[in-house]
């Protein structure tokens, strides 16, 4: 299998890491647009197996304990809820893509937002159903919205880096947004200074689940190319 950049489709790359923390996949840098990605890119069948068994978590924690996971997620969950509560009206409808175990779904639903989740992992959906009654979809976004359901706010918290075609997903999501709707994307930063100075952090950072490792310039570019306007980027 020959390398192809998932952003610019160039064929030339240089190796950043010969393996990830949980696989023999390489992490490479495109020589044209400088996007960082996994190589080879997993197949759809491989991804379905990986996420249905929740291997991203199990490869780190070995045994998944929902209470421990919720506790570890508390700071991020509260930060996200506080941000949305301060910026948006509670009457707004929210679609959370990649809603995981449901921690954010429960928190944002509890304060009054009209919330819907989407999670492709069967294990994570089952756990989510024990935490909240927020409606939950199981099928990934694979094309334009053919229903009348449109949302005021769509959130992708650490989701875009898992997607094989991020530009297509972002483009398709526009049809799920209200005309003046907002998309919130949160991803790991491939330019984070710890990657340069700390080998232990770097060895843990590269993982099989992340197909892309975004830099600010690339993230802005694909959002613009997907038709989004008024793009603001901030760090956490």
N, C-alpha and C positions, 0 to 999 in steps of 0.2 A: 504494500500500500504506500503510495507516494503522498508526501505532505501537501496539503492545500490549506491556505489561510482561510478561516471561516468568515473573515471580514472583507479582505480585498482579493482573495482567491489566488494570490501569488504562490509560486511553488518553492521559493527559496527560504530556508530557515537556518537558525543556529540553535544548538542545544543549550538550554539553561540548566536543566537537571536531567540526569539519566534515569531517574525513577521518582515516584511519589512516595509518600509515607505509607501507602497501603496498596501499591501496585508497581508493576514494572514499566508502566507507561512513562513516556518522556514528557518533559515540559520544554517547549521550544518558543523561540522568538521569530516572528516573521521579519525577513530582511527588507521588506518593502514598506509596510505600514507600522511595523514594530509591535503588532499585537502579540500578546503572550497566550499560548493555548496548550492544551493537552494533545499529545500525539502517540498513537493513533486515536482518533475520535471514536468513542464507543458506538456500537450499532444500537438500533432501537430495541432489539431483543435483549442485548446485554444491559441496557439501561433499565428496561422493565424488570428484569431479574434483580438488578442491583437495588432499585428503589422499593420494590414490593417486599424485599427481605430487610429493608432498612439498614443496608450494609454500611452506609456512610457513618451512622452512629455506632453500629456494632463493631466496626473496624477500629474505633477509638475506645469505646467504653466496654466492649465485650458483652456486657449484659445491660439491657436498657431498663432503667428504673424511672418511671414517669415522674415521681415526686422529685427525684434528684435533678432530672432534666428541667422541670418547671422552675426549680429553685435557681439553677444555673442561668436560666433565661430571664429571670425577673428584671434585671437591670435593663436589658435590651427591650423587653416587652414594655416596661413602664416608660422608657425614653420615647419609644415610637408612639405610644398612646398619648403621652403628654404633648408631643409635637403636633399630632393630628387634632387633638382637642383644642389647642391654642390657635390653630390656623383655619379650622373648618367647622361649619355648623353641624350640630348633632343630627339634624334632619336628613343629612346627606346619606346616600347609599354607597357602600364600600364593597369592593371585590378584592379579596386577598388571595393572590396567586401563590401557590406553594405554601399553604397555610399550616403545614406540618402537624404537630401534635395538638394544635388548637389554642395555644396559650394566648397569642395576640387576638385571635377571633373572640375568645371568651372575654378578654379585657375590654376590647373596643365595643363589643356588643353590650356588655354590662353597663356602659355609660350612655347608651341610647342610640348609637349609630345603627342604621339598617345594614347589616353585614351578611355577606355570603363568602364562603371559602371554596377554594379549589385545591385539591391535593391528590397527586397521582399514586402515592404510596398507600397500599391497602392497610398496612400495619398502622401507619400514622393516622389514617382516617378513623380506624376503629378506636384508637386512643382518644382522638379528638371528640368522638361521639359520646365518650364517657364524661367529658368535661363541659360540653356546651351543646345547646340545641340549635345553634346557628346552622342554617342550611349549608350543605356541603356537596360540591360537585367532584366527580372523579376523573373526568376526561380532560386531557390536556387541550390547550388552545392550539388548533391545527389549521385554522383558516379564519376568514372574516366572520363576524357575528351575523347569523341568519335569523336571530330572534329579535324581539322588540326590547329585550332587557339591556338597558344601558345604565352605567354607573357614574356617579359624580366623582368617585375617587377609586383608583386601582392602585394596589400596593404590591410590589415585588421585593420582599425583604430577603436578600441573599438567595435569589432565584435565577437571575439572568446569567450568572456564571455557569449554571448547570445546563444551559440550553445550547443545542447544536447549531441553531440558526437564529441568533439573537435579533437580527434585523427583521426577519420575517415575523417573529413573535411580537416585536414592538409595533410593527406595521399592522398586524392583525388586531392587536389590542386597541388601536385607535377606534375601531368599529364597536368596541364595547364601552367606550367613554361617551358621556354626554358632550355636546358641542363645546361647552366651556369647562369640561372635566379636567381632572389633574391626575397625572401618573407619578407615583413615587417609587424610585428605584434605589435600592441599597445593595452595594457590592463590596467585596474586599478590594483594597487598593494595592495594585501591583507595583506602585512606587513607594510603598510604605518603607520608611527608613530602616526598620528592624530587619528587613530582608537583606540589607546590605551589610549590616554590622553584626548580626547574630546568626550563626550557623544552625543552632538548635531550633530557633524560630523558623528559619528558612526551610529546614528539613520537615517541619510539621506543617508548614503553610501549603506546600505542594501536595495536592490530593487527587485521587482518581475521580471524585465527584465533580470537580471543577474543570469544565472544558475550557473556560475563558478566565483570564486574569486581567481585568480592565485597568487601564490608565485613564486619567481624566479626559485627555484629548480624544482618545478612542471612544469613550462613553458619550461625550458630547457629539462626536461625529455621527455615530450610529443613531442617536436620538434625532438629530437634525435630518439625516437621510431617511428616517422612518416617518417624517412629517410632523414632528413635535416643534412647538414654538415656546418662547419664554423659558428657556432652559437654565436652571440654576443648579450649581453644584456646591456642596458644602461637606466638610469633613466631620467625622465623629471621633 
